[in-house]
Structures are given as C-alpha cells and as structure tokens.
Amino acid sequence: MRKPFLLLLVACAAIALVVGYQYAESNAARNEAATARSSYTVTLGLPAVDLEGAGALANLTVTVSDGDGSVFVRFDSAKPLINTETQSSLRLALDVAGKLTRENLSKRNVYYSISAPSDVVGGYSAGAAAAIATIAALRSEELRDDTLVTGRLGSDDGKIAPVGKVEEKAVAVREAGYSVLLVPKGEGAEEEGLRIIEVSTVAEAYALMRE
C-alpha cells in the first residue's frame, strides 16, 4: 500500500504546484493591470521664448499615480531648474485641474518635469498648458498631437490670462510641425501655416485639445 499512497502524495503535490503557479501568474497580471490603471503620463509641448527673445519649445511631462497628495517637481543634470514663478504656475494648474475634474487629489501623487534648451525655466505662461496636461493625466485621456496652448492662469477659476511674445511662440510652434495654437482672448496673431484660436478658459481649451 505504500507505493500507491506515495504516488497519490506526489500527484497531489504536482497539482498544488500547478495551481499555485497559475494563481501567482494570474495575481501578477492583476497587479500589473492595476498599476497601469493607477498611473498615467501626459507630455505636452510648451511654447516659450529663449533668452534672446526668439520662440522656442519646451516639453512638460505630467504623471499622476495613486498616492498621498504629494506633488513633485523633478530636476536633475538633464533638466533645467524651475524658478518660483513656474513652480507657482504648476501649483495653480493643479488646483484648477482638481476643481475641473473633481478628483480627490489627497489620494493622488502628481509629478511634473520640464525639459528645455535652457539651464533655467521661468515665467507664468506654462500655466494653461500645465492645467490641461494635469487634467488629461487625472482622467487618463489623450490630447491631440497637432495642438498646443500658451497662456497664464489668472486664478484657480480656470480663466486664461494674456502672455507675451505670442508671435514669436507661434513661429516656433509652426516650425515644430504643429498646426493649431490656442492663445488667450485678445492675443490672436497671424502666422502662415498655423491656425491660431483664442480661448478664455482652461475648460474651453481642453475641449479643443482632446482627441
């Protein structure tokens, strides 16, 4: 009777091993899917001007994940320093995005990173773009790849305020291959090969930038 009993034990062990492996594999797949759902990244071009006053483009990357309400601004040897004006714009952009999405930001972490052909990034004109990118990241939505926006945030009500050097920024946007630039009301300009649309609020701009 020992041999049949031993064989039965071996068979049970093999079945348990297979079931355990399948469970672990299934659990890993669920964890991977949950991680993918809880983190989303959006990258958006930022119309800007360089130190000589010429138009230029920077890139803003926003990542949102589950967390404890922390906000991070990345800087390292490959990223420019972000001055207090731009940091203030990012903070205001997050407030606007939170109000428009009605997200519970105390349960999300937000990571901002800017890359630019400069050692230092400053000014307030990234405010509207930062708010739009943050909304898209919070909602896990894609933005159009042919449209950019420039404008500062006047307050957390989502209104877009005027900025400077719109014509110079428009040239840089067109030369980079974009076809549409959203600008604050009253700052419409003419740039051949580029459609320039005036907008008043972040909500209006976001609707135009959605896929």
C-alpha positions as CSV (number, residue, x, y, z in Angstrom):
1,M,0.0,0.0,0.0
2,R,2.9,2.3,0.4
3,K,3.6,2.8,-3.3
4,P,0.0,3.8,-4.2
5,F,0.0,6.2,-1.2
6,L,3.3,7.7,-2.2
7,L,2.1,8.2,-5.8
8,L,-1.0,9.9,-4.5
9,L,1.1,12.3,-2.5
10,V,3.3,13.1,-5.5
11,A,0.2,13.6,-7.7
12,C,-1.3,16.0,-5.1
13,A,1.9,17.9,-4.8
14,A,2.1,18.3,-8.6
15,I,-1.4,19.6,-8.8
16,A,-0.8,22.0,-6.0
17,L,2.3,23.3,-7.7
18,V,0.5,23.9,-11.0
19,V,-2.5,25.6,-9.3
20,G,-0.1,27.7,-7.2
21,Y,1.9,28.8,-10.3
22,Q,-1.3,29.7,-12.2
23,Y,-2.6,31.6,-9.2
24,A,0.7,33.5,-8.9
25,E,0.7,34.3,-12.6
26,S,-2.9,35.5,-12.5
27,N,-2.2,37.6,-9.4
28,A,0.9,39.2,-11.1
29,A,-1.2,40.0,-14.1
30,R,-3.8,41.7,-12.0
31,N,-1.2,43.7,-10.1
32,E,0.3,44.8,-13.4
33,A,-3.1,45.9,-14.7
34,A,-3.9,47.7,-11.5
35,T,-0.5,49.6,-11.7
36,A,-1.2,50.5,-15.3
37,R,-4.6,51.9,-14.3
38,S,-3.3,53.8,-11.3
39,S,-0.6,55.7,-13.2
40,Y,-0.9,57.8,-16.3
41,T,1.6,60.1,-18.1
42,V,1.0,63.0,-20.4
43,T,3.6,65.0,-22.3
44,L,2.8,68.4,-23.9
45,G,4.9,70.9,-25.7
46,L,5.3,74.3,-24.1
47,P,5.6,77.4,-26.4
48,A,8.2,79.6,-24.9
49,V,10.9,82.2,-25.7
50,D,14.7,81.8,-25.2
51,L,17.0,84.3,-23.5
52,E,17.4,86.2,-26.8
53,G,13.6,86.6,-27.2
54,A,13.2,84.1,-30.0
55,G,10.4,81.5,-30.0
56,A,11.3,78.0,-28.6
57,L,9.6,74.9,-27.4
58,A,10.0,73.1,-24.1
59,N,8.3,69.9,-23.0
60,L,6.2,69.3,-20.0
61,T,5.6,65.8,-18.6
62,V,2.9,65.2,-16.0
63,T,2.5,61.8,-14.3
64,V,-0.4,61.0,-11.9
65,S,-0.4,58.0,-9.7
66,D,-2.2,56.7,-6.6
67,G,-0.6,58.3,-3.5
68,D,-1.0,60.6,-0.6
69,G,-1.5,64.0,-2.2
70,S,2.2,64.8,-2.7
71,V,3.4,67.0,-5.6
72,F,6.9,66.6,-7.1
73,V,8.9,68.8,-9.5
74,R,11.8,66.8,-11.0
75,F,15.1,68.4,-11.6
76,D,18.5,66.8,-12.3
77,S,21.5,67.2,-14.5
78,A,19.4,66.6,-17.7
79,K,16.6,69.0,-16.6
80,P,16.6,72.8,-16.2
81,L,16.0,74.4,-12.9
82,I,12.4,75.7,-12.5
83,N,12.1,79.1,-10.8
84,T,9.5,80.1,-8.3
85,E,7.2,81.7,-10.9
86,T,6.9,78.5,-12.9
87,Q,6.5,76.4,-9.7
88,S,3.7,78.7,-8.6
89,S,2.1,78.2,-12.0
90,L,2.3,74.4,-11.6
91,R,0.7,74.6,-8.2
92,L,-2.1,76.8,-9.5
93,A,-2.5,74.4,-12.5
94,L,-3.0,71.5,-10.2
95,D,-5.7,73.4,-8.2
96,V,-7.5,74.2,-11.5
97,A,-7.3,70.6,-12.7
98,G,-8.6,69.4,-9.3
99,K,-11.6,71.6,-9.5
100,L,-12.5,70.8,-13.1
101,T,-12.1,67.1,-12.7
102,R,-13.5,66.9,-9.1
103,E,-10.7,64.4,-8.3
104,N,-9.7,63.7,-4.7
105,L,-6.2,65.0,-5.0
106,S,-5.4,63.8,-1.5
107,K,-5.2,60.3,-2.8
108,R,-3.1,61.1,-5.9
109,N,0.6,62.0,-6.4
110,V,1.5,64.3,-9.2
111,Y,4.9,64.5,-10.8
112,Y,6.0,67.5,-13.0
113,S,9.1,67.5,-15.2
114,I,10.1,70.1,-17.8
115,S,12.8,69.7,-20.4
116,A,14.0,72.7,-22.3
117,P,17.1,74.1,-24.2
118,S,17.9,76.2,-21.2
119,D,19.5,76.0,-17.8
120,V,16.6,77.7,-16.1
121,V,12.8,77.8,-16.9
122,G,10.8,80.7,-15.6
123,G,7.6,82.7,-16.1
124,Y,4.0,82.0,-15.8
125,S,3.0,81.2,-19.4
126,A,3.0,77.5,-18.9
127,G,0.1,77.7,-16.5
128,A,-2.7,76.9,-19.0
129,A,-0.7,74.0,-20.6
130,A,0.1,72.6,-17.2
131,A,-3.5,72.6,-16.2
132,I,-4.6,70.9,-19.4
133,A,-1.9,68.2,-19.1
134,T,-2.8,67.6,-15.5
135,I,-6.5,67.2,-16.3
136,A,-5.6,64.7,-19.1
137,A,-3.4,62.7,-16.7
138,L,-6.0,62.7,-14.0
139,R,-8.6,61.4,-16.4
140,S,-6.2,59.1,-18.3
141,E,-7.1,60.8,-21.6
142,E,-5.0,61.6,-24.6
143,L,-4.6,65.0,-26.1
144,R,-4.4,66.0,-29.8
145,D,-0.9,65.8,-31.2
146,D,-1.3,68.8,-33.5
147,T,-2.3,71.4,-31.0
148,L,-0.5,73.5,-28.3
149,V,-1.6,76.2,-25.9
150,T,0.0,79.2,-24.3
151,G,-1.4,81.4,-21.5
152,R,-1.1,82.1,-17.9
153,L,-3.7,81.3,-15.2
154,G,-5.1,84.3,-13.5
155,S,-6.5,82.4,-10.6
156,D,-7.9,79.0,-9.7
157,D,-11.2,79.8,-11.6
158,G,-9.6,78.4,-14.8
159,K,-9.6,81.7,-16.7
160,I,-6.6,82.1,-19.1
161,A,-4.8,85.4,-18.9
162,P,-2.6,87.1,-21.5
163,V,1.0,86.3,-22.0
164,G,3.8,88.0,-24.0
165,K,5.7,87.1,-27.2
166,V,2.7,85.3,-28.8
167,E,4.0,85.9,-32.4
168,E,7.5,84.5,-31.6
169,K,5.9,81.5,-29.9
170,A,3.7,81.0,-33.0
171,V,6.7,80.8,-35.2
172,A,8.3,78.1,-33.0
173,V,5.1,76.1,-32.9
174,R,4.7,76.2,-36.7
175,E,8.3,75.3,-37.3
176,A,7.9,72.3,-34.9
177,G,5.2,70.9,-37.1
178,Y,2.1,71.8,-35.1
179,S,-1.0,73.1,-37.0
180,V,-3.0,74.8,-34.2
181,L,-2.1,77.2,-31.3
182,L,-4.5,78.2,-28.6
183,V,-3.9,81.7,-27.2
184,P,-5.6,84.0,-24.6
185,K,-8.5,86.1,-25.8
186,G,-7.3,89.3,-27.4
187,E,-3.9,87.9,-28.4
188,G,-4.8,86.4,-31.8
189,A,-2.0,86.7,-34.3
190,E,-1.3,85.8,-37.9
191,E,1.2,83.1,-38.8
192,E,1.1,81.4,-42.2
193,G,0.5,77.7,-41.9
194,L,-0.7,77.9,-38.4
195,R,-4.3,78.2,-37.1
196,I,-4.5,80.4,-34.1
197,I,-7.6,80.2,-31.9
198,E,-8.4,82.5,-29.0
199,V,-9.7,80.8,-25.8
200,S,-10.9,82.2,-22.5
201,T,-10.8,79.3,-20.1
202,V,-9.0,76.0,-19.4
203,A,-12.2,74.1,-19.9
204,E,-12.6,75.6,-23.4
205,A,-9.0,74.9,-24.3
206,Y,-9.2,71.4,-23.0
207,A,-12.3,70.6,-25.2
208,L,-10.3,71.7,-28.3
209,M,-7.2,69.7,-27.3
210,R,-9.0,66.4,-26.7
211,E,-8.6,63.5,-29.2
